[in-house]
Amino acid sequence: HFSGASGLFSFLLDGEPERFCDALELFLLGVSWGGFESLALPSSVLPEVARGKGVRLDLPRNLVRLSVGLEDPEDLWEDLQRGFAALD
């Protein structure tokens, strides 16, 4: 059950997170979570980002982190569907 609101969340895929993220057109690849644009990041990139800050992460290989921005929700939904379709 989801309660409250947040534009930042992660989920696990049944497939390659890099393939999912590469198929996205509106979600940009990025690590900044304070802007207005939607961003996606596969888990394979997160340990490299954290290592530069002296943090060690042990994350599932199939994790994707999303930060949902201010784009039209229907456009973002279509973009996510494009990512999911790339996993088939």
N, C-alpha and C positions, 0 to 999 in steps of 0.2 A: 504494500500500500504506500503510495506516494502522497505526502502531505507537505504543505508549504510550497515554496517556489525557489528555484535556482536555475541559472542558465549553464551551470558547470556540472557535468556528470561523466561517468565512465560506464562502459558496458563491455561484455565479452562476446566475441564473434565466433561462429562456426566457420572459420576461414581465416585467410591471411589479412591482418589489419592494414598492411601496406597496400594491398590490392584495393581494399575498400577505400582508403584515403586517397589513393591515386585517381580513383574514378570520380571523386567529388569535384565540383566546379565552383560552387559558392563558398563552401567551407575551405578556408585557406589552411595550409599547414603552418603551425606556429605554437609558441610556448607562452605568449603573453596573454594573460587571462583578464586584462582590465579594459580592453578596447571595446568598440562597438561592433566589430566584425566577427562573424562566426569562424571558429577555428577548430581544427581536428588534429589529433596527434596520436600516431600508433605507439604502442608501448615500447617498441624497439628503440625509439628515439629518446624516451624519458630517462633511462639510466645515463645516457650521455650528457643530457642537460643537468641532471642531478650531480653527476660526478664532477662537473665543473664547479659546483658549489660545495663540494666535499661531502655529499650525501650519497649513500649506497642504497639502491632500490632493487628489490627482487619482485618483479611484476610478472603476471601471467603473459605469455607470448601473444595471446589473442585479445588483449585489452586495447580499447580505443577510448581516448579522452576527448570530449567535446565541450566547447564553450559556445553557447548559442547567443548570437548577436541580435542586431535589430533589423535584419533583412525580413522580407515578407515571409510569414510562416509557411505558406503554401510552396513558395520557391525553395525554402530550406527542406521541407518534406520531400519534394521532388528530388532534390540533390541527395538526400539520404537514401531514397529508393534507388537512385543511380548507383550509389556505393554498394548497396545490398545486392543489386543485380550483377555487379561485377564479380561477386563471389560464386555465382552459379557456374 
